[in-house]
Amino acid sequence: MTIRVGLADDQALVRAGFRMIVESQPGMEIAGEAADGHEAIELVQRERPDVMLMDIRMPRVDGIEATRQIAGATRVVILTTYELDEYVFDALAAGASGFLLKAAPPEQLIHAIEVVAGGNALLDPSVTRRLIAEFAKRPQPALKRPKELASLTDREREVLLEIARGFTNAEIAGRLFVSETTVKTHVAHVLDKLGLRDRVQAVIVAYEAGLVGSV
């Protein structure tokens, strides 16, 4: 199965570099390019790529608004220059499945596309921890999703908090003294009960519900 990739960046040279990397891989092809968020939205509506590589700062419509409008139709990977770009959280909240540094080596780009195309989230645990630290600086949010959160078992709630701390499934398994398979099952139940697409959204919900402040 060929993974179709869309590119959205206002710098033609950046797009050319990504295009070269993607097209060098068997099983991947470029579905189209966009120079701003408006073009990115049109590209997704027209070509329906499996994954969209999205820059944040673009003219007319920025990457965050574009992501908000297309996240239901394609998987979005945010491209950023800095590990803790001030807009990364907003982009993830808008529906992005993860983010990647523009300076990342080609193999990381390919890995990111494969992971996200496979329905998973791309957010390195160390980055998750930095994002959580950033969340802590923000005003205390109002409690959200109280009914959904109340439906979680004690163990599922514990797993959600571990996700919010930025731990991988393997790390959670070690911390809770259970198998990694058991953790995967709990994570799946958490995502299903909260109506979430991936663990990135789980981190956001944990923050929005005020759970992160207690970890």
Backbone as a ProteinNet text record, in pm:
[ID]
protein_1_A
[PRIMARY]
MTIRVGLADDQALVRAGFRMIVESQPGMEIAGEAADGHEAIELVQRERPDVMLMDIRMPRVDGIEATRQIAGATRVVILTTYELDEYVFDALAAGASGFLLKAAPPEQLIHAIEVVAGGNALLDPSVTRRLIAEFAKRPQPALKRPKELASLTDREREVLLEIARGFTNAEIAGRLFVSETTVKTHVAHVLDKLGLRDRVQAVIVAYEAGLVGSV
[TERTIARY]
84.5	0	87.7	60.9	138.9	87	178.2	142.1	152.3	41.9	38.8	58.6	156.6	197.9	177.6	117.9	103	204.1	251.1	349.6	292.6	302.1	256.7	364	430.4	535.1	550	568	576.7	714	809.9	942.4	959.2	975.5	984.6	1102.5	1213.7	1330.8	1305.3	1231.4	1197.7	1108.9	1009.6	921.3	999.6	1092.7	1172.7	1255	1308.6	1388.1	1304.5	1186.8	1097.7	1049.6	1019.9	974.3	1081.5	1205	1314.3	1325.7	1313.4	1324.6	1209.6	1088.1	970.1	971.6	1003.6	998.9	1111.5	1211	1320.4	1281.9	1166.6	1123.6	1023.5	1047	946.5	821	706.2	581.8	534.3	601	556.8	554.3	462.1	455.7	399.7	431.2	381.8	246.5	146.5	12.1	-5.4	84.9	75.7	146	163.6	229.5	140.1	162	87.6	183.4	165.1	252.8	193.5	69.3	7.5	-106.1	-166.1	-270.4	-393.4	-428.9	-545.9	-524.4	-406.8	-375.5	-370.1	-325.3	-318.2	-457.8	-552.3	-691.3	-746.2	-722.3	-769.2	-703.2	-573.5	-500.5	-562.2	-592.5	-651.8	-790	-868.7	-1002.4	-995.4	-892.9	-880.5	-813.2	-704.2	-621.1	-635.2	-687.9	-702.9	-573.6	-464.2	-340.1	-356.8	-275	-280.6	-219	-113.4	-41.6	-12.5	-29.6	2.4	115	226.1	334.8	305.4	286	232.8	324.2	368.5	442.1	342.1	388.5	298.1	281.2	393.8	387.6	383.1	262.6	243.4	147.5	156.1	67.6	-77.4	-164.5	-309.2	-371.6	-361.4	-410.9	-291.1	-273.4	-156.3	-179.5	-74.2	-81	-176.7	-196	-286.8	-431.1	-473.1	-610.1	-632.1	-532.3	-543.5	-557.7	-478.6	-486.7	-624.7	-676.9	-809.7	-915.5	-899.2	-999.6	-983.9	-862.8	-841.2	-812	-798.1	-757.5	-850.8	-976.9	-1069.9	-1056.9	-987.6	-977.3	-841.2	-739.5	-605.4	-526.1	-416.6	-329.7	-228.4	-208	-120.3	3	119.4	244	291.2	305.4	348.4	500.2	544.1	686.1	723	824.3	862.2	1014.3	1059.8	1203.1	1256.4	1171.1	1215.3	1140.5	1207.3	1146.5	1021.6	1024.1	906.5	854.6	821.8	761	637.2	620.3	510.2	373.7	366	236.8	215.4	312.6	300.9	178.7	158.1	42.1	-87	-98.2	-219.6	-241.5	-133	-143.9	-189.6	-135.1	-176	-322.4	-361.9	-501	-593.8	-543.1	-623.6	-643.8	-568.5	-589.2	-468	-351.5	-231	-195.7	-133.5	-96.9	44.2	113.3	247.8	324.5	453	532.1	674.6	741.4	876.4	959.8	1083	1172.4	1214.4	1218.4	1260.5	1404	1482.9	1623.7	1644.8	1536.6	1548.7	1609.1	1687.3	1745.9	1637.6	1666.3	1567.7	1500.5	1577.3	1516.9	1408.7	1422.5	1319.7	1192.7	1209.9	1094.8	1017	1088.7	1024.3	953.9	1022.7	963.3	835.8	839.7	723.9	605	630.4	522.8	463.2	549.2	502.2	420.8	469.7	401.4	263.1	257.3	130.8	34.3	85.9	0.5	-59	12	-36.2	-139.4	-175.3	-278.7	-227.6	-96.4	-39	4	33.8	78.5	230.1	285.4	430.1	464.4	500.5	537.9	637.1	761.8	866.7	840.2	859	832	904.5	1028.5	1101.4	1036.1	981.4	911.9	780.4	713	588.5	613.9	724.3	754.3	778	843.2	865.6	733.9	645.8	515.7	436.8	443.6	374.5	428.6	559.8	619.6	565.2	543.8	487.9	343	267.2	128.1	119.2	214.1	211.2	218	270.3	283.5	152.2	58.5	-64.7	-165.5	-264.4	-367.1	-438.8	-482.9	-552.3	-678.9	-693.9	-810.4	-933.8	-1048.7	-1173.3	-1182.8	-1250	-1262.6	-1345.8	-1292.1	-1362.4	-1379	-1479.7	-1509.8	-1528.4	-1599	-1613.2	-1682.6	-1786.4	-1859.3	-1770.7	-1696.9	-1610.1	-1499	-1440.9	-1333.5	-1385.4	-1508.2	-1566.9	-1589.9	-1595.5	-1619.9	-1493.5	-1380.2	-1254.6	-1242.7	-1185.1	-1155.4	-1035.1	-1009.4	-894.7	-765.4	-752.7	-630.7	-619.7	-731.8	-730.5	-695.2	-745.6	-712.1	-563.5	-510.5	-369	-284.1	-327.8	-256.4	-262.7	-378.7	-392.2	-293.2	-278.4	-184.2	-40.7	-10.3	123.8	149.4	47.4	58.7	85.8	12.9	29.1	167.8	229.9	366	467.9	423.7	512.3	580.2	531.1	595.3	544.5	633.1	595.6	520.7	461	391.5	485.5	608.4	705.7	739.9	756.8	788.9	671.9	550	431.8	420.9	448.4	442.6	538	658	755.5	714.1	654.4	615.1	494.2	405.3	284	294.8	409.9	435.1	333.9	306.9	219.4	288.8	231.1	291.8	262.3	346.3	324.5	194.2	160	34	-84.7	-76.1	-182.4	-194.2	-80.1	-82	-148.2	-112.7	-172.1	-323.8	-370.5	-515.1	-578.7	-514.8	-566.8	-568.4	-460.7	-453.4	-567.5	-591.8	-699.4	-834.5	-856.1	-981.8	-996	-885.1	-887.7	-925.1	-860	-888	-1032.4	-1081.1	-1217.1	-1319.5	-1302.8	-1398.7	-1401.2	-1284.8	-1277.1	-1300	-1316.9	-1342.9	-1224.5	-1103.6	-981.6	-918.3	-843.9	-779.9	-646.3	-569.6	-437.3	-392.1	-272	-224.1	-186.3	-161.6	-137.5	-262.3	-377.8	-502.2	-526.7	-481.6	-497.6	-419.9	-299.2	-219	-292.9	-350.4	-422	-543.8	-619.8	-737.8	-697.4	-588.8	-542	-508.6	-449	-418.3	-545.5	-635.9	-757.2	-846.6	-837.6	-919.4	-855.4	-734.7	-667.4	-594	-582.5	-514.5	-364.5	-310.2	-165.6	-108.2	-180.5	-130.8	-112	-175.2	-167.7	-62.3	7.8	107.8	243.8
-120.3	0	125	214.7	338.2	444.8	505.3	615.2	744.9	817.9	943.7	1059.3	1143.3	1249	1387.3	1477	1615.1	1702.6	1808.4	1899.7	2039.8	2102.1	2240.1	2321.2	2408.7	2495.7	2613.1	2733.2	2849.6	2866	2780.3	2786	2674.7	2714.8	2618.3	2522.7	2572.7	2487.2	2379	2414.5	2315.7	2206.9	2249	2151.2	2061.2	2119.9	2041.1	1935.9	1973.2	1878.5	1762.6	1795	1689.1	1600.6	1663.2	1586.3	1485.9	1528.8	1441.9	1320.9	1347	1238.7	1139.9	1193.3	1106.3	1023.8	1087.8	1017.3	916.4	923.3	825.4	694.4	695.3	577.6	494.1	363.3	278.4	275.8	281.3	278	412.8	520.4	655.3	742.8	837.3	932.5	1064.8	1171	1303.7	1326.1	1360	1383	1526.4	1615.8	1754.5	1846	1972.1	2070.9	2192.4	2260.3	2381.7	2483.7	2611.1	2717.3	2792.4	2760.1	2820.6	2731.3	2768.7	2685.9	2672.2	2778.8	2773.5	2670.2	2671.3	2573.7	2432.5	2421.6	2290.8	2231.3	2314.3	2268.7	2222.2	2300.2	2263.2	2135.2	2119.6	2000.1	1875.1	1884.2	1769.8	1737.9	1839.9	1818.8	1755.6	1791.6	1745.1	1608.8	1589.3	1469.9	1365.1	1403.9	1313.3	1235.9	1304.4	1235	1160.5	1058	981.6	1061.3	1135.8	1215.7	1353.2	1456.4	1592.2	1644.9	1684.9	1749	1898.1	1955.7	2091.5	2186	2292.7	2398.1	2478.9	2542.5	2621.1	2762.6	2829.2	2970.8	2983.5	3012.3	3031.1	3147.1	3212.6	3326.3	3282.7	3380.4	3364	3281	3149.8	3061.1	2987.5	2997	2931.3	2781	2711.2	2566.7	2516.5	2594.7	2552.1	2551.5	2658.4	2665	2562.7	2545.6	2445.5	2306.3	2277.9	2147.7	2127.8	2231.5	2223.2	2184.2	2233.4	2209.4	2075.7	2019.7	1896.7	1773.2	1789.2	1677	1557.2	1580.9	1469.4	1394.7	1454.4	1393.8	1330.1	1372.1	1317.9	1327.7	1257.3	1263.3	1375.2	1459.4	1575.8	1564.5	1587	1597	1741.4	1807.9	1947.2	1955.1	2043.4	2068.8	2195.8	2186.9	2304.2	2318.1	2439.5	2467.4	2441.9	2456.8	2443.3	2330	2263.7	2151.9	2193.8	2313.6	2360	2488.5	2479.9	2591.6	2635.2	2765.3	2814.5	2772.2	2731.5	2694.1	2543.6	2465.5	2320.5	2267	2312.1	2263.3	2295.2	2418.8	2458.5	2370.8	2336	2252	2111.3	2057.5	1924.4	1926.1	2032.3	2045.1	2057.6	2110.6	2127.7	1995.7	1892.1	1762	1698.7	1761.6	1702.8	1572.5	1481.4	1351.7	1351.4	1462.8	1471.4	1582.7	1591.7	1693.3	1646.1	1711.1	1672.3	1797.8	1793.4	1906.3	1909	2027.8	2039.3	1993	2001.4	1963.2	1812.9	1739.1	1595.1	1525.8	1419.2	1345.8	1277.8	1249	1189.3	1064.4	978.6	855.1	881.9	992.3	1026.9	1075.9	1147.7	1193.2	1073.4	978.2	859.3	781.2	768.5	698.1	768.6	900.8	978.1	953.2	955	932.5	793.1	693.1	554.8	537.5	595.8	582.8	647.1	768.2	840.8	778.6	735.1	670.2	542.1	479.1	356.4	379.3	505.2	535.9	565.8	579.6	607	753.3	793.8	930.6	935.7	1047.7	1065.3	1177.1	1139.6	1239.2	1174.1	1209.4	1150.1	1174.6	1072.7	1089.6	1208.1	1233.2	1346.1	1478.1	1482	1601.8	1616.6	1502.8	1505.9	1568.4	1529.5	1582.6	1733.8	1780.1	1924.8	1997.6	1934.2	1995	2004.9	1898.1	1900.1	2013.3	2032.8	2141.8	2275.8	2285	2407	2423.9	2312.4	2318.6	2375.9	2336.1	2373.9	2525.3	2595.7	2740.4	2812	2737.4	2799.1	2809.4	2896.8	2908.5	2775.7	2748.1	2622.9	2614.2	2508.8	2496.4	2449.9	2471.4	2421.9	2271.6	2200	2055.9	2025.3	1938.1	1898.9	1747.8	1701.7	1559	1486.9	1545.5	1478.6	1342.8	1330.9	1204.6	1096	1131.9	1034.3	989.5	1084	1050.1	963	987.5	909.1	764.5	739	603.4	517.3	579.8	504.8	425.9	306.8	230.6	295.9	256.1	312	285.8	165.4	131.7	212.1	231.3	310.1	455.3	506.1	644.4	654.9	552.3	548.3	547.7	469.1	462.3	597.8	664.1	796.3	894.5	889.8	979.3	948	819.5	781.6	831.3	825	880	1029.5	1095.9	1240.2	1275.9	1184.1	1207	1188.9	1134.2	1119.5	984.4	883.5	752.9	668.6	586.9	494.1	376.2	292.3	173.8	83.5	67.1	-18.7	37.3	169.8	232.8	222.7	239.1	228.2	86.1	-12.1	-151.9	-176.1	-120.6	-137.3	-66.4	50.4	128.8	67.6	3.1	-53.5	-204.3	-260.7	-404.1	-492.8	-457.6	-538.4	-556.4	-638.9	-661.2	-544.1	-529	-422.1	-444.7	-571.4	-603.2	-553.7	-570.8	-522.9	-371.3	-304.2	-157.8	-115.1	-182.5	-148.8	-163.2	-266	-286.7	-172.8	-134	-22.8	107.3	132.4	253.9	255	140.5	130.3	160.7	109.7	135.1	283.1	346	488.1	571.5	543.1	618.9	599.1	474.7	445	515.3	506.2	566.4	718.7	778.1	924.9	975.9	882.6	923.2	992.2	939.3	1002.3	921.4	990.3	925.4	861.7	927.7	875.9	930.5	889.7	928.1	1075.2	1139.8	1284.6	1355.2	1314.2	1374	1340.4	1222.1	1183	1277.6	1315.3	1409.9	1544.1	1586.8	1714.4	1710.3	1599.4	1586	1585.1	1515.3	1510.7	1650.4	1730.3	1869.6	1951	1941	2020.3	1985.5	1860	1817.3	1852.3	1908.9	1946.7	1832.9	1718	1602.7	1619.6	1688.9	1703	1776.4	1873.7	1950.2	1866.2	1747.9	1663.6	1556.9	1552.1	1448.5	1496.8
0	0	0	-91.2	-102	-6	67.7	158	79.3	70.8	-4.6	93.1	63.7	155.8	94	171.2	128.5	200.8	136	195.2	203	319.9	335.3	405.1	330	384.6	289.6	344.9	256.9	193.2	228.6	168.4	64.3	-60.3	-169.6	-151.9	-99.2	-81.4	23	127.4	230.4	169.9	93	29.1	-65.8	-138.2	-232.5	-159.6	-44.6	33.4	84.2	136.9	186	71.2	-42.6	-158.2	-200.9	-203.6	-244.4	-151.2	-19.9	78.4	63.5	54	45.1	-82.7	-194	-322.5	-338.2	-250.3	-256.9	-188.6	-120.6	-46.5	-125.5	-135.5	-199	-112.8	-174.9	-98.6	-51.5	-97.4	-62.2	-186.5	-189.6	-299.4	-249.8	-321.2	-286.6	-352.4	-270.9	-323	-371.4	-328.8	-369.6	-270.4	-309.8	-224.9	-204.1	-91	-59.2	0.1	-37.7	10.6	129.1	166.6	284.3	331.6	444.3	501.8	414.6	344.6	256.2	146.8	87.9	-16.2	42	167.1	231.9	248.2	288.2	304.3	169.3	66.7	-66.8	-115.2	-84	-124.7	-61.4	67.1	136	80.2	54.9	-0.5	-139.9	-214.9	-352.8	-363.5	-288.7	-305.3	-194.6	-78.8	34.7	66.5	96.3	131.5	263.7	284	409.2	523.6	490.5	590.5	532.6	614.8	573.1	661.3	600	672.6	672.3	790.6	800.7	877.2	811.1	879.3	962.6	1068.4	1152.6	1100.4	1076.4	1037	885.6	834.9	690.9	668.6	552.7	523.9	501.8	501.3	482	594.6	586	691.8	749.3	882.5	940.4	957.2	996.4	1006.4	1112.5	1219.2	1325.9	1277.5	1213.9	1163.5	1053	968.1	860.8	921.7	1024.5	1091.8	1152.4	1213	1275.2	1172	1049.9	946.7	875.3	876.4	798.7	883.9	1016.2	1101.8	1091.3	1061.1	1048.9	918.5	821.4	689	662.7	735.8	714.6	844.4	853.6	970.6	948.5	1048.4	1034.2	1123.9	1062.7	1138.6	1127.5	1240.3	1242.7	1225.9	1140.6	1119.7	1195.4	1278.3	1357.8	1364.8	1388.3	1395.9	1535.3	1636	1773.9	1844.1	1939.4	2010.3	2087.8	2143	2215.2	2152.5	2026.2	1956.5	2036.6	2052.8	2136.3	2084.1	1958.8	1902.4	1894	1938.5	1925.4	1999	2123.7	2198.3	2124.8	2074.8	2004.5	1880.8	1813.4	1694.2	1730.4	1839.8	1883.8	1926.3	1996.1	2038.9	1918.8	1809.3	1688	1614.2	1655.7	1593.9	1530.2	1543.6	1485.6	1557.3	1485.2	1543.2	1599.8	1590.1	1643.2	1575.3	1605.6	1537.3	1517.7	1425.4	1386.6	1364	1411.5	1387.6	1241.7	1183.1	1043.2	1024	1130.6	1120.8	1142.6	1161.6	1186.4	1064.4	1085.2	973.1	889.1	763.6	672.4	727	796	845.7	950.1	1024.9	1122.9	1052.8	943.4	866.2	812.9	755.6	700.7	811.6	925.8	1039.1	1085.1	1090.9	1134.6	1042.1	913.5	815.8	833.4	849.7	865.4	992.8	1103.4	1232.4	1227.1	1175.7	1171.4	1070.5	956.8	856.9	912.1	1006.1	1067.3	1176.2	1199.2	1297.5	1436.6	1450.9	1582.5	1594.2	1716.2	1740.2	1744.6	1706.7	1707.5	1804.3	1925.7	2025	2119.7	2105.5	2185.9	2334.4	2419.1	2562.7	2625.1	2585.1	2642.6	2603.3	2482.1	2437.1	2513.3	2535.5	2612.7	2748.8	2812.2	2945.5	2940.2	2833.5	2820.7	2796.2	2720.1	2695.6	2826.6	2907.7	3035.5	3122.6	3118.7	3195.7	3146.7	3015.7	2957.8	3002.6	3007.2	3051.3	3192.1	3276.7	3417.3	3436.6	3336.2	3346.7	3314.4	3255.7	3210.9	3325.9	3312.7	3417.7	3437.7	3559.5	3588.6	3503.4	3423.2	3335.9	3411.8	3352.3	3410.1	3382.6	3470	3453.1	3328.5	3243	3122.2	3118.5	3046.6	3030.3	3164.3	3261	3390.4	3380.4	3295.1	3282.9	3223.2	3116.7	3051.5	3146	3217.6	3310.8	3424.7	3465.6	3574.3	3532.6	3401	3352.6	3355.3	3377.9	3381.6	3511.2	3500.7	3621.6	3690.5	3813.4	3885.1	3808.6	3752.2	3679.7	3551.1	3481.4	3358.1	3387	3495.5	3534.7	3567.7	3631.4	3665.2	3537.8	3439.7	3312	3240.9	3246.2	3184.6	3246.3	3377.2	3443.9	3403.3	3384.3	3340.1	3198.2	3113.5	2977.6	2987.2	3076.9	3094	3145.2	3218.3	3266.5	3153.8	3040.7	2925.7	2914.4	2988.6	2984.9	2867.6	2813.1	2706.5	2767.2	2681.7	2731.6	2810.3	2759.7	2827.8	2966.1	2973.7	3101.3	3198.7	3146.8	3231.7	3286.8	3202.2	3244.8	3362.1	3351.5	3458.6	3586	3571.7	3689.1	3759.9	3682.1	3741.2	3763.9	3729	3749.2	3677.2	3551.4	3466.1	3331.5	3244.3	3113.5	3020.2	2919.4	2822.3	2746.2	2722.7	2655.2	2737.1	2868.5	2957.3	2950	2945.5	2935.4	2805.3	2695.7	2565.4	2570.9	2639.8	2653.1	2731.4	2841	2921.8	2841.3	2766.3	2684.8	2583.3	2520.1	2421.7	2485.5	2608	2677.9	2713.4	2756.7	2790.6	2668.4	2556.5	2434.5	2389.9	2401	2358.3	2447	2578.2	2671.1	2662	2633.9	2626	2484.1	2390.3	2252.1	2188	2214.7	2166.5	2054.3	1969.1	1855.2	1892	1980.5	2013.6	2148.3	2191.8	2324.5	2332.4	2219.8	2222	2273.6	2221.6	2268.8	2415.7	2457.6	2597.5	2688.7	2647.7	2725.2	2735.5	2625	2622.8	2714.1	2708.6	2793.9	2940.6	2972.2	3110.8	3160.1	3071.7	3108	3124.6	3025.6	3028.5	3148.1	3192.8	3306	3439.3	3434.4	3557.3	3624.2	3554.8	3614.4	3617.7	3518.6	3508	3627.4	3677.5	3790.2	3916	3917.5	4036	4023.6	3908.4	3889.3	3932.9
[MASK]
+++++++++++++++++++++++++++++++++++++++++++++++++++++++++++++++++++++++++++++++++++++++++++++++++++++++++++++++++++++++++++++++++++++++++++++++++++++++++++++++++++++++++++++++++++++++++++++++++++++++++++++++++++++++

